[in-house]
Amino acid sequence: MPTRVNAETAIVGWLASAIPDPESAHRDWAEGRAALLALGTLFDAVKAPSRLVHAAAGAPEREAVAAALAPLGGPVIWAPSTWYMILVPAGTAEGRFSPHASALSLGTYLTVPRLDRTGPTGIHWAAPPPHARALCDPDKVAQLLHLGHQRQGSAL
C-alpha cells in the first residue's frame, strides 16, 4: 500500500510534468511559491466564479463547499472571493459548462499552489488532488455549475 509521502510525491511529479521544465515547478513549491503550469496537455481548467460555486453548495462556508466539490472527484483550486479553478481532463473544458464559467486550455497557464496549501487565505486547494492523474468529472462539473446557476437565478 502506498504511503502518504509516496502518494504526494506522485501527485507533485504529475502536476509538475505539465510544463517542459518540471524542476522549475518543484523549485517554486520548495521555496513556498505557487508554480505556473501549462494547461491543455495533462488537464484543462474551468474557471467558475465563487458566487456560482457557493450557490451550488448552498453556502459559502468551507465545509459546505467541500461537500459540494467532493463528488467531482478531482482537484479544485480557489482564489478566495473570486474564482474556483476546477481541473478537468485536457480537451474537455470547451463548450460544456455554464455561460458564467470560462474554459481554459492550450496557451493558458494556471497558478498552482503547493500541495499543502489548503487555505484559508491566498490561492489554495479547495479540493487537493486525491492521487496523481485525478481530475474532475466534466459531467459532474457541468451539473454543479447548472445547480449554482439555478439557485442564483438568471440575475447572474
DSSP file with accessible surface (Angstrom, degrees, kcal/mol):
  #  RESIDUE AA STRUCTURE BP1 BP2  ACC     N-H-->O    O-->H-N    N-H-->O    O-->H-N    TCO  KAPPA ALPHA  PHI   PSI    X-CA   Y-CA   Z-CA
    1    1 A M              0   0  222      0, 0.0     2,-0.1     0, 0.0     0, 0.0   0.000 360.0 360.0 360.0 132.0    0.0    0.0    0.0
    2    2 A P        -     0   0  101      0, 0.0     2,-0.1     0, 0.0     3,-0.0  -0.369 360.0-126.4 -67.8 144.0    1.4    3.4   -1.0
    3    3 A T     >  -     0   0   74      1,-0.1     4,-2.5    -2,-0.1     5,-0.2  -0.424  23.1-109.4 -82.3 164.6    2.4    5.7    1.8
    4    4 A R  H  > S+     0   0  172      1,-0.2     4,-2.8     2,-0.2     5,-0.2   0.906 120.7  52.4 -60.1 -40.3    1.1    9.3    2.1
    5    5 A V  H  > S+     0   0   86      1,-0.2     4,-2.6     2,-0.2    -1,-0.2   0.929 110.1  47.6 -63.9 -43.8    4.6   10.6    1.2
    6    6 A N  H  > S+     0   0   97      2,-0.2     4,-2.2     1,-0.2    -1,-0.2   0.903 112.5  49.8 -63.2 -41.0    4.8    8.4   -1.9
    7    7 A A  H  X S+     0   0   38     -4,-2.5     4,-2.4     2,-0.2    -2,-0.2   0.926 111.6  47.9 -63.6 -44.1    1.3    9.5   -3.0
    8    8 A E  H  X S+     0   0   74     -4,-2.8     4,-2.9     2,-0.2     5,-0.3   0.907 110.4  52.1 -63.9 -40.4    2.2   13.2   -2.5
    9    9 A T  H  X S+     0   0   92     -4,-2.6     4,-2.5     1,-0.2    -1,-0.2   0.914 110.6  48.4 -61.5 -41.6    5.4   12.7   -4.4
   10   10 A A  H  X S+     0   0   51     -4,-2.2     4,-2.4     2,-0.2    -2,-0.2   0.913 112.6  47.9 -65.5 -42.0    3.5   11.1   -7.3
   11   11 A I  H  X S+     0   0    8     -4,-2.4     4,-2.9     2,-0.2     5,-0.2   0.950 113.7  46.3 -63.7 -48.4    0.9   13.9   -7.3
   12   12 A V  H  X S+     0   0   34     -4,-2.9     4,-2.7     1,-0.2     5,-0.2   0.918 113.3  49.8 -62.9 -42.7    3.6   16.7   -7.3
   13   13 A G  H  X S+     0   0   30     -4,-2.5     4,-1.4    -5,-0.3    -1,-0.2   0.913 111.9  48.4 -62.0 -42.3    5.6   14.9  -10.0
   14   14 A W  H  < S+     0   0   22     -4,-2.4     3,-0.3     2,-0.2    -2,-0.2   0.943 112.6  47.4 -64.5 -47.5    2.5   14.5  -12.2
   15   15 A L  H >< S+     0   0    3     -4,-2.9     3,-1.8     1,-0.2    -2,-0.2   0.943 111.3  51.1 -58.0 -47.6    1.5   18.2  -11.7
   16   16 A A  H >< S+     0   0    0     -4,-2.7     3,-1.7     1,-0.3    -1,-0.2   0.797  95.4  71.3 -63.0 -26.5    5.0   19.4  -12.5
   17   17 A S  T 3< S+     0   0   59     -4,-1.4    -1,-0.3     1,-0.3    -2,-0.2   0.548  75.4  84.8 -71.1  -0.9    5.1   17.3  -15.7
   18   18 A A  T <  S+     0   0    6     -3,-1.8    -1,-0.3    -4,-0.2    20,-0.2   0.606  90.4  53.8 -73.8 -10.4    2.6   19.8  -17.2
   19   19 A I  S <  S-     0   0   19     -3,-1.7     6,-0.1    18,-0.1    18,-0.0  -0.897  89.5-117.7-124.4 156.1    5.5   22.0  -18.2
   20   20 A P  S    S+     0   0  130      0, 0.0     3,-0.1     0, 0.0    -1,-0.1   0.780 111.8  45.7 -62.0 -27.0    8.6   21.3  -20.2
   21   21 A D    >>  +     0   0   76      1,-0.2     3,-1.6    -5,-0.1     4,-0.8  -0.712  65.4 172.7-117.1  79.1   10.8   22.1  -17.1
   22   22 A P  H 3> S+     0   0   45      0, 0.0     4,-2.1     0, 0.0     3,-0.5   0.814  73.7  68.3 -58.4 -28.4    9.2   20.3  -14.2
   23   23 A E  H 3> S+     0   0  110      1,-0.2     4,-2.6     2,-0.2     5,-0.2   0.821  92.1  59.8 -62.3 -30.0   12.1   21.2  -11.9
   24   24 A S  H <> S+     0   0   30     -3,-1.6     4,-2.4     2,-0.2    -1,-0.2   0.904 106.0  47.6 -66.2 -36.9   11.1   24.9  -12.1
   25   25 A A  H  X S+     0   0    0     -4,-0.8     4,-2.7    -3,-0.5     5,-0.2   0.938 111.1  50.9 -66.3 -43.5    7.7   24.0  -10.6
   26   26 A H  H  X S+     0   0   59     -4,-2.1     4,-2.6     1,-0.2    -2,-0.2   0.908 111.0  49.3 -60.6 -40.4    9.5   21.9   -7.9
   27   27 A R  H  X S+     0   0  120     -4,-2.6     4,-2.0     2,-0.2     6,-0.2   0.929 110.3  50.2 -63.2 -47.2   11.8   24.9   -7.1
   28   28 A D  H  <>S+     0   0   39     -4,-2.4     5,-2.9     1,-0.2    -2,-0.2   0.946 114.3  43.9 -56.3 -50.1    8.8   27.2   -6.8
   29   29 A W  H ><5S+     0   0   17     -4,-2.7     3,-1.7     1,-0.2    -1,-0.2   0.911 111.5  53.6 -64.1 -39.6    6.9   24.9   -4.5
   30   30 A A  H 3<5S+     0   0   80     -4,-2.6    -1,-0.2     1,-0.3    -2,-0.2   0.836 109.7  49.1 -64.0 -30.9   10.1   24.2   -2.4
   31   31 A E  T 3<5S-     0   0  119     -4,-2.0    -1,-0.3    -3,-0.2    -2,-0.2   0.274 124.3-103.8 -92.6   9.7   10.5   27.9   -1.9
   32   32 A G  T < 5S+     0   0   47     -3,-1.7     2,-0.2     1,-0.3    -3,-0.2   0.547  81.4 122.1  86.2   6.1    6.9   28.4   -0.9
   33   33 A R      < -     0   0  115     -5,-2.9    -1,-0.3    -6,-0.2     2,-0.1  -0.670  65.2-110.0 -99.0 159.4    5.6   29.9   -4.1
   34   34 A A        -     0   0   41     -2,-0.2     2,-0.3    79,-0.1    -1,-0.1  -0.469  34.8-131.4 -75.3 156.0    2.9   28.8   -6.5
   35   35 A A  E     -A  112   0A   0     77,-2.7    77,-3.3    -2,-0.1     2,-0.6  -0.822   8.5-125.1-109.2 151.9    4.0   27.4   -9.8
   36   36 A L  E     -A  111   0A 101     -2,-0.3     2,-0.4    75,-0.2    75,-0.2  -0.880  32.7-171.9 -96.3 118.4    2.7   28.3  -13.3
   37   37 A L  E     -A  110   0A   0     73,-2.7    73,-2.9    -2,-0.6     2,-0.2  -0.900  22.7-115.9-115.4 142.8    1.6   25.2  -15.1
   38   38 A A  E     -A  109   0A  16     -2,-0.4     4,-0.3    71,-0.2     3,-0.3  -0.494  26.6-146.1 -75.6 140.3    0.5   24.9  -18.7
   39   39 A L        +     0   0    3     69,-2.7    68,-0.5    66,-0.4    69,-0.3  -0.657  68.8  50.4 -99.4 160.0   -3.0   23.8  -19.5
   40   40 A G  S    S+     0   0   14      3,-2.9    66,-0.2    -2,-0.2     4,-0.2   0.294  98.3  62.1 101.2  -9.0   -4.2   21.8  -22.4
   41   41 A T  S    S+     0   0   92      2,-0.5    49,-0.2    -3,-0.3     3,-0.1   0.769 120.8   9.6-111.1 -55.3   -1.9   18.8  -22.3
   42   42 A L  S    S-     0   0   53     -4,-0.3    48,-0.8     1,-0.3     2,-0.3   0.804 135.4  -9.7 -90.4 -36.7   -2.5   17.0  -18.9
   43   43 A F  E     -B   89   0B   0     -5,-0.3    -3,-2.9    46,-0.2    -2,-0.5  -0.987  53.4-142.4-157.4 158.3   -5.5   18.9  -17.9
   44   44 A D  E     -B   88   0B   2     44,-2.8    44,-1.9    -2,-0.3     2,-0.4  -0.649  23.9-132.2-108.3 176.7   -7.7   21.9  -18.6
   45   45 A A  E     -BC  87 104B   0     59,-2.3    59,-2.9    -2,-0.2     2,-0.6  -0.989   2.8-147.6-134.3 144.4   -9.4   24.2  -16.1
   46   46 A V  E     -BC  86 103B   0     40,-2.3    40,-2.8    -2,-0.4     2,-0.8  -0.967  17.7-150.0-106.9 119.1  -12.9   25.5  -15.7
   47   47 A K  E     +BC  85 102B  57     55,-3.1    55,-2.5    -2,-0.6    38,-0.2  -0.834  22.2 178.9 -94.6 108.8  -12.8   29.0  -14.1
   48   48 A A  E     -B   84   0B   0     36,-2.8    36,-2.9    -2,-0.8    53,-0.2  -0.931  31.5-110.7-115.9 135.9  -16.0   29.4  -12.2
   49   49 A P  E >>  -B   83   0B   6      0, 0.0     4,-1.8     0, 0.0     3,-0.8  -0.320  25.3-124.3 -61.6 142.8  -17.0   32.5  -10.1
   50   50 A S  H 3> S+     0   0    7     32,-2.6     4,-3.1     1,-0.2     5,-0.3   0.893 110.2  58.9 -53.7 -42.3  -17.0   31.9   -6.4
   51   51 A R  H 3> S+     0   0  123     31,-0.3     4,-2.0     1,-0.2    -1,-0.2   0.858 104.9  50.3 -61.3 -32.5  -20.6   33.0   -6.1
   52   52 A L  H <> S+     0   0    1     -3,-0.8     4,-2.1     2,-0.2    -1,-0.2   0.932 113.4  43.9 -71.0 -44.0  -21.7   30.3   -8.6
   53   53 A V  H  X S+     0   0    0     -4,-1.8     4,-2.3     2,-0.2    -2,-0.2   0.917 113.9  51.1 -67.0 -41.8  -19.9   27.5   -6.7
   54   54 A H  H  X>S+     0   0   32     -4,-3.1     4,-1.1     1,-0.2     5,-1.0   0.891 108.8  51.5 -63.9 -38.0  -21.2   28.9   -3.3
   55   55 A A  H  <5S+     0   0   15     -4,-2.0     3,-0.5    -5,-0.3    -1,-0.2   0.926 109.9  49.3 -64.2 -41.9  -24.7   28.9   -4.7
   56   56 A A  H  <5S+     0   0    5     -4,-2.1    -2,-0.2     1,-0.2    -1,-0.2   0.888 112.4  48.6 -63.0 -37.0  -24.4   25.3   -5.8
   57   57 A A  H  <5S-     0   0   20     -4,-2.3    -1,-0.2    -5,-0.1    -2,-0.2   0.667 108.6-127.2 -76.0 -18.8  -23.1   24.4   -2.3
   58   58 A G  T  <5S+     0   0   56     -4,-1.1    -3,-0.2    -3,-0.5    -4,-0.1   0.385  83.8  34.7  87.0  -4.5  -25.9   26.3   -0.6
   59   59 A A  S   <S-     0   0   26     -5,-1.0    -2,-0.1    -6,-0.2    -3,-0.0  -0.948  75.5-123.7-171.0 155.6  -23.5   28.3    1.5
   60   60 A P  S    S+     0   0   74      0, 0.0    -5,-0.1     0, 0.0    -6,-0.1   0.542  70.8 118.1 -86.1  -5.0  -20.0   29.9    1.3
   61   61 A E  S  > S-     0   0  107      1,-0.1     4,-2.4    -7,-0.1     3,-0.4  -0.305  74.6-118.9 -66.5 146.7  -18.6   28.0    4.3
   62   62 A R  H  > S+     0   0  116      1,-0.2     4,-2.9     2,-0.2     5,-0.2   0.841 111.6  53.2 -53.1 -41.5  -15.6   25.7    3.6
   63   63 A E  H  > S+     0   0  146      2,-0.2     4,-2.1     1,-0.2    -1,-0.2   0.913 110.7  46.0 -64.9 -43.5  -17.5   22.6    4.8
   64   64 A A  H  > S+     0   0   29     -3,-0.4     4,-1.9     2,-0.2    -2,-0.2   0.922 115.4  46.7 -65.6 -42.5  -20.5   23.2    2.5
   65   65 A V  H  X S+     0   0    5     -4,-2.4     4,-2.4     2,-0.2     5,-0.2   0.931 110.9  52.0 -66.3 -43.6  -18.2   23.9   -0.4
   66   66 A A  H  X S+     0   0   49     -4,-2.9     4,-2.0    -5,-0.2    -1,-0.2   0.916 109.8  49.8 -59.3 -40.9  -16.0   20.9    0.3
   67   67 A A  H  < S+     0   0   67     -4,-2.1    -1,-0.2     1,-0.2    -2,-0.2   0.884 112.2  47.7 -65.6 -37.4  -19.1   18.7    0.4
   68   68 A A  H  < S+     0   0   21     -4,-1.9    -1,-0.2     1,-0.2    -2,-0.2   0.843 115.0  45.6 -72.2 -32.2  -20.3   20.1   -3.0
   69   69 A L  H >X S+     0   0    2     -4,-2.4     3,-1.9     1,-0.2     4,-0.5   0.776  93.5  79.7 -81.5 -26.1  -16.9   19.6   -4.6
   70   70 A A  G >< S+     0   0   71     -4,-2.0     3,-1.6     1,-0.3    -1,-0.2   0.872  86.7  56.4 -53.6 -44.0  -16.3   16.1   -3.3
   71   71 A P  G 34 S+     0   0   77      0, 0.0    -1,-0.3     0, 0.0    66,-0.1   0.708  91.3  73.7 -65.3 -14.4  -18.5   14.4   -6.0
   72   72 A L  G <4 S-     0   0    5     -3,-1.9    65,-2.3    -4,-0.2    -2,-0.2   0.792  93.0-145.8 -67.9 -28.3  -16.4   16.0   -8.7
   73   73 A G    <<  +     0   0   46     -3,-1.6    62,-0.1    -4,-0.5    -3,-0.1   0.501  59.9  63.3  83.3   4.0  -13.6   13.5   -7.9
   74   74 A G  S    S-     0   0    6     -5,-0.4    -1,-0.2    60,-0.1    61,-0.2  -0.804  87.1 -50.8-148.0-169.6  -10.7   15.7   -8.6
   75   75 A P        -     0   0    0      0, 0.0    12,-2.1     0, 0.0     2,-0.4  -0.384  38.0-176.7 -79.9 144.6   -8.7   18.8   -7.7
   76   76 A V  E     -DE  86 127B   0     51,-2.3    51,-2.1    10,-0.2    50,-2.0  -0.995  10.4-155.2-138.7 130.6  -10.0   22.3   -7.4
   77   77 A I  E     -DE  85 125B   3      8,-2.7     8,-3.4    -2,-0.4     2,-0.5  -0.857  10.9-155.2-104.3 140.9   -8.0   25.5   -6.7
   78   78 A W  E     -DE  84 124B  31     46,-3.5    46,-2.2    -2,-0.4     6,-0.2  -0.966  17.3-165.6-123.2 129.6   -9.6   28.5   -5.0
   79   79 A A  E >>  -D   83   0B  25      4,-2.9     3,-2.2    -2,-0.5     4,-1.1  -0.936  48.3-112.8-100.9  99.1   -8.6   32.2   -5.2
   80   80 A P  T 34 S+     0   0   38      0, 0.0     3,-0.1     0, 0.0    43,-0.1  -0.011  90.0   3.8 -45.8 138.1  -10.7   33.4   -2.3
   81   81 A S  T 34 S+     0   0  110      1,-0.2   -30,-0.1   -32,-0.0    -3,-0.0   0.409 132.4  51.0  69.8   2.8  -13.6   35.7   -3.1
   82   82 A T  T <4 S-     0   0   66     -3,-2.2   -32,-2.6     1,-0.3     2,-0.3   0.604 102.1  -2.9-127.5 -74.1  -13.0   35.4   -6.8
   83   83 A W  E  <  -BD  49  79B  86     -4,-1.1    -4,-2.9   -34,-0.3     2,-0.4  -0.945  36.9-147.3-134.9 151.5  -12.7   32.1   -8.7
   84   84 A Y  E     -BD  48  78B   3    -36,-2.9   -36,-2.8    -2,-0.3     2,-0.6  -0.947  18.3-151.8-108.1 135.5  -12.5   28.4   -8.4
   85   85 A M  E     -BD  47  77B  30     -8,-3.4    -8,-2.7    -2,-0.4     2,-0.6  -0.946  11.8-163.2-109.0 109.6  -10.3   26.6  -10.9
   86   86 A I  E     -BD  46  76B   0    -40,-2.8   -40,-2.3    -2,-0.6     2,-0.5  -0.854  12.8-138.3-100.2 117.2  -11.7   23.1  -11.5
   87   87 A L  E     +B   45   0B   0    -12,-2.1    49,-3.0    -2,-0.6   -42,-0.2  -0.655  30.4 169.0 -83.5 125.2   -9.2   20.8  -13.1
   88   88 A V  E     -B   44   0B   0    -44,-1.9   -44,-2.8    -2,-0.5    49,-0.1  -0.834  44.3 -70.6-127.4 164.5  -10.8   18.5  -15.8
   89   89 A P  E >   -B   43   0B  45      0, 0.0     3,-1.9     0, 0.0     4,-0.3  -0.228  64.2 -90.3 -57.2 144.6   -9.2   16.2  -18.5
   90   90 A A  T 3  S+     0   0   37    -48,-0.8    15,-0.1     1,-0.3   -46,-0.1  -0.269 113.1  23.4 -54.8 136.5   -7.4   18.0  -21.3
   91   91 A G  T 3  S+     0   0   66     -3,-0.1    -1,-0.3   -48,-0.0    14,-0.1   0.426 102.6  87.7  87.2   1.0   -9.7   18.8  -24.2
   92   92 A T    <   +     0   0   30     -3,-1.9    -2,-0.1     1,-0.1     4,-0.1   0.497  63.1  79.6-110.0  -3.1  -13.0   18.7  -22.2
   93   93 A A  S >  S+     0   0    1     -4,-0.3     3,-0.8    -5,-0.1     4,-0.3   0.830  70.6  94.4 -76.6 -31.0  -13.3   22.3  -20.9
   94   94 A E  T 3  S-     0   0  136      1,-0.2     8,-0.0     2,-0.1   -48,-0.0  -0.406  98.3 -12.9 -69.8 132.3  -14.7   23.9  -24.1
   95   95 A G  T 3  S+     0   0   80     -2,-0.2    -1,-0.2     1,-0.1    -2,-0.1   0.543 105.7  93.6  69.1  15.6  -18.4   24.3  -24.5
   96   96 A R  S <  S+     0   0   97     -3,-0.8     2,-0.2    -4,-0.1    -1,-0.1   0.500  72.2  64.0-115.3  -6.9  -19.7   22.1  -21.7
   97   97 A F  S    S-     0   0   35     -4,-0.3    45,-0.1     1,-0.2     6,-0.1  -0.487  91.1 -56.3-119.4-177.1  -20.3   24.4  -18.8
   98   98 A S    >   -     0   0   16     -2,-0.2     3,-2.0     1,-0.1    -1,-0.2  -0.192  44.0-122.7 -56.1 145.4  -22.2   27.4  -17.6
   99   99 A P  T 3  S+     0   0  116      0, 0.0    -1,-0.1     0, 0.0    -2,-0.0   0.643 114.1  62.6 -65.2  -8.1  -22.1   30.5  -19.7
  100  100 A H  T 3  S+     0   0   59     45,-0.1     2,-0.3     2,-0.0   -48,-0.1   0.342  95.2  70.8 -98.1   5.2  -20.8   32.1  -16.5
  101  101 A A  S <  S-     0   0   16     -3,-2.0     2,-0.4   -53,-0.2   -53,-0.2  -0.882  75.0-135.7-118.6 153.2  -17.7   29.9  -16.3
  102  102 A S  E     -C   47   0B  57    -55,-2.5   -55,-3.1    -2,-0.3     2,-0.5  -0.893   8.7-134.7-111.5 141.9  -14.7   30.1  -18.6
  103  103 A A  E     -C   46   0B  29     -2,-0.4     2,-0.5   -57,-0.2   -57,-0.2  -0.798  20.7-166.9 -92.2 129.0  -12.8   27.2  -20.3
  104  104 A L  E     +C   45   0B  34    -59,-2.9   -59,-2.3    -2,-0.5   -64,-0.2  -0.978  27.0 129.2-118.9 128.1   -9.0   27.5  -20.0
  105  105 A S    >   +     0   0   27     -2,-0.5     3,-1.5     1,-0.4   -66,-0.4  -0.437  50.0  15.9-147.1-141.7   -6.9   25.2  -22.2
  106  106 A L  T 3  S+     0   0  128      1,-0.3    -1,-0.4   -66,-0.2   -66,-0.2  -0.044 122.0  25.1 -46.8 137.8   -3.9   25.3  -24.6
  107  107 A G  T 3  S+     0   0   77    -68,-0.5     2,-0.4     1,-0.3    -1,-0.3   0.464 103.5 103.2  85.8   2.3   -2.0   28.6  -24.4
  108  108 A T    <   -     0   0   47     -3,-1.5   -69,-2.7   -69,-0.3     2,-0.4  -0.910  55.5-152.2-119.8 145.1   -3.0   29.3  -20.9
  109  109 A Y  E     -A   38   0A 138     -2,-0.4     2,-0.4   -71,-0.2   -71,-0.2  -0.903   8.2-149.7-115.4 147.8   -1.1   28.9  -17.6
  110  110 A L  E     -A   37   0A   8    -73,-2.9   -73,-2.7    -2,-0.4     2,-0.6  -0.949  17.2-125.6-119.4 135.1   -2.6   28.2  -14.2
  111  111 A T  E     -A   36   0A  56     -2,-0.4   -75,-0.2   -75,-0.2   -77,-0.0  -0.706  33.1-169.7 -77.0 117.7   -1.2   29.3  -10.9
  112  112 A V  E     -A   35   0A   0    -77,-3.3   -77,-2.7    -2,-0.6     3,-0.1  -0.956   9.5-143.0-118.5 118.2   -1.0   26.1   -8.9
  113  113 A P        -     0   0    3      0, 0.0   -79,-0.1     0, 0.0    11,-0.1  -0.229  35.6 -79.7 -73.2 166.4   -0.2   26.2   -5.1
  114  114 A R    >   -     0   0   74      1,-0.1     3,-1.8   -82,-0.1    11,-0.3  -0.284  46.4-110.5 -56.6 153.5    1.9   23.8   -3.2
  115  115 A L  T 3  S+     0   0   32      1,-0.3    -1,-0.1    -3,-0.1    10,-0.1   0.809 117.3  55.0 -62.2 -28.1    0.1   20.6   -2.3
  116  116 A D  T 3  S+     0   0   98      1,-0.1     2,-1.2     2,-0.0    -1,-0.3   0.489  79.3 103.6 -87.6   0.6    0.0   21.5    1.4
  117  117 A R    <   +     0   0   88     -3,-1.8     8,-3.2     1,-0.2    -1,-0.1  -0.686  34.4 149.8 -84.5  97.3   -1.7   24.9    0.7
  118  118 A T        -     0   0   62     -2,-1.2    -1,-0.2     1,-0.4     6,-0.1   0.053  41.2-160.3-119.7  25.4   -5.3   24.2    1.8
  119  119 A G        -     0   0   22      2,-0.3    -1,-0.4     4,-0.2     4,-0.1  -0.448  65.4-170.5 103.0-175.4   -6.3   27.6    3.0
  120  120 A P  S    S+     0   0   89      0, 0.0     2,-0.3     0, 0.0     4,-0.1  -0.998  93.8  24.9 -92.3  -7.3   -7.9   29.5    4.4
  121  121 A T  S    S+     0   0   98      2,-0.1    -2,-0.3   -42,-0.0   -42,-0.0  -0.739 101.4  18.0-115.9 165.5   -6.2   32.5    2.7
  122  122 A G  S    S-     0   0   39     -2,-0.3     2,-0.2     2,-0.1   -44,-0.1   0.101 110.3 -33.2  66.9 171.7   -4.4   33.1   -0.6
  123  123 A I  S    S+     0   0   66    -44,-0.1     2,-0.3   -46,-0.1   -44,-0.2  -0.472  84.8 149.2 -63.1 126.4   -4.6   30.8   -3.6
  124  124 A H  E     -E   78   0B   1    -46,-2.2   -46,-3.5    -2,-0.2     2,-0.6  -0.936  52.1 -78.0-153.1 171.9   -5.0   27.3   -2.2
  125  125 A W  E     -E   77   0B   2     -8,-3.2   -48,-0.3    -2,-0.3   -13,-0.0  -0.687  28.6-178.4 -79.2 117.1   -6.5   23.9   -2.8
  126  126 A A  E    S+     0   0B  27    -50,-2.0   -49,-0.2    -2,-0.6    -1,-0.2   0.790  93.4  13.0 -77.5 -32.0  -10.3   23.8   -2.1
  127  127 A A  E    S-E   76   0B  19    -51,-2.1   -51,-2.3    -3,-0.1    -1,-0.3  -0.861  88.5-146.8-142.0 101.2  -10.0   20.1   -3.0
  128  128 A P        -     0   0   59      0, 0.0   -13,-0.0     0, 0.0   -51,-0.0  -0.302  38.3 -84.8 -65.2 156.3   -6.5   18.8   -3.3
  129  129 A P        -     0   0    7      0, 0.0     3,-0.1     0, 0.0   -55,-0.1  -0.436  33.5-149.8 -60.5 128.0   -5.8   16.1   -5.9
  130  130 A P  S    S-     0   0   79      0, 0.0     2,-0.3     0, 0.0   -56,-0.1   0.785  75.2 -16.0 -72.3 -24.9   -6.7   12.7   -4.2
  131  131 A H  S >  S-     0   0  108   -121,-0.1     3,-1.8  -120,-0.1  -123,-0.1  -0.963  93.1 -62.8-165.4 167.6   -4.0   11.0   -6.3
  132  132 A A  T 3  S+     0   0   13     -2,-0.3  -121,-0.1     1,-0.3     3,-0.1  -0.331 120.5  15.2 -60.0 140.0   -1.8   11.5   -9.4
  133  133 A R  T 3  S+     0   0  177      1,-0.3     2,-0.4  -122,-0.2    -1,-0.3   0.497  87.7 144.6  72.1   7.1   -3.9   12.0  -12.6
  134  134 A A    <   +     0   0    5     -3,-1.8     2,-0.3   -46,-0.0    -1,-0.3  -0.637  21.8 171.0 -75.0 128.2   -7.1   12.5  -10.7
  135  135 A L        -     0   0   36     -2,-0.4   -47,-0.2   -61,-0.2     2,-0.1  -0.942  36.9 -92.7-134.8 159.3   -9.3   15.1  -12.5
  136  136 A C        -     0   0    1    -49,-3.0   -63,-0.2    -2,-0.3   -64,-0.1  -0.434  41.7-108.8 -73.2 145.5  -12.8   16.3  -12.0
  137  137 A D     >  -     0   0   61    -65,-2.3     4,-2.3     1,-0.2     3,-0.2  -0.618  23.6-145.5 -73.4 118.1  -15.6   14.6  -14.0
  138  138 A P  H  > S+     0   0   17      0, 0.0     4,-2.5     0, 0.0     5,-0.2   0.857  97.4  52.8 -58.0 -36.6  -16.7   17.1  -16.6
  139  139 A D  H  > S+     0   0   90      1,-0.2     4,-2.1     2,-0.2     5,-0.1   0.912 110.5  47.2 -66.4 -39.2  -20.4   16.0  -16.5
  140  140 A K  H  > S+     0   0   92     -3,-0.2     4,-2.4     2,-0.2    -1,-0.2   0.864 110.4  53.0 -70.2 -33.7  -20.4   16.4  -12.7
  141  141 A V  H  X S+     0   0    0     -4,-2.3     4,-2.6     2,-0.2     5,-0.2   0.943 108.8  49.6 -63.4 -46.0  -18.8   19.9  -13.1
  142  142 A A  H  X S+     0   0   27     -4,-2.5     4,-2.5     1,-0.2    -2,-0.2   0.913 111.2  49.7 -59.8 -40.7  -21.5   20.9  -15.5
  143  143 A Q  H  X S+     0   0  128     -4,-2.1     4,-2.6     2,-0.2    -1,-0.2   0.916 110.3  50.1 -64.2 -43.1  -24.2   19.7  -13.1
  144  144 A L  H  X S+     0   0   15     -4,-2.4     4,-2.4     1,-0.2    -2,-0.2   0.935 113.4  45.1 -60.7 -46.5  -22.6   21.6  -10.2
  145  145 A L  H  X S+     0   0    0     -4,-2.6     4,-2.5     2,-0.2    -2,-0.2   0.882 111.8  52.3 -68.8 -35.8  -22.5   24.8  -12.3
  146  146 A H  H  X S+     0   0  108     -4,-2.5     4,-2.7    -5,-0.2    -1,-0.2   0.930 109.8  49.6 -63.0 -44.3  -26.0   24.3  -13.6
  147  147 A L  H  X S+     0   0   57     -4,-2.6     4,-2.6     2,-0.2     5,-0.2   0.925 110.5  50.3 -60.5 -44.4  -27.3   23.9  -10.0
  148  148 A G  H  X S+     0   0    0     -4,-2.4     4,-2.0     1,-0.2    -1,-0.2   0.919 110.7  49.4 -59.9 -41.7  -25.4   27.1   -9.0
  149  149 A H  H  X S+     0   0   53     -4,-2.5     4,-1.6     1,-0.2    -2,-0.2   0.922 110.8  49.7 -64.5 -43.1  -27.0   29.0  -11.8
  150  150 A Q  H  < S+     0   0  120     -4,-2.7    -2,-0.2     1,-0.2    -1,-0.2   0.919 112.5  47.3 -60.5 -44.9  -30.5   27.7  -10.9
  151  151 A R  H  < S+     0   0  139     -4,-2.6    -1,-0.2     1,-0.2    -2,-0.2   0.817 114.2  46.9 -68.7 -30.6  -30.0   28.7   -7.3
  152  152 A Q  H  < S-     0   0   77     -4,-2.0     3,-0.5    -5,-0.2    -1,-0.2   0.704 104.6-142.6 -79.8 -23.6  -28.7   32.1   -8.3
  153  153 A G    ><  -     0   0   32     -4,-1.6     3,-0.9     1,-0.2    -1,-0.2  -0.186  42.4 -56.3  82.4-178.1  -31.5   32.7  -10.8
  154  154 A S  T 3  S+     0   0  118      1,-0.2    -1,-0.2     2,-0.1    -4,-0.1   0.433 114.4  93.0 -80.5   5.2  -31.0   34.5  -14.1
  155  155 A A  T 3         0   0   94     -3,-0.5    -1,-0.2     1,-0.2    -2,-0.1   0.465 360.0 360.0 -79.3  -0.7  -29.6   37.6  -12.3
  156  156 A L    <         0   0   43     -3,-0.9    -1,-0.2    -7,-0.2    -2,-0.1   0.871 360.0 360.0 -60.7 360.0  -26.0   36.3  -12.7
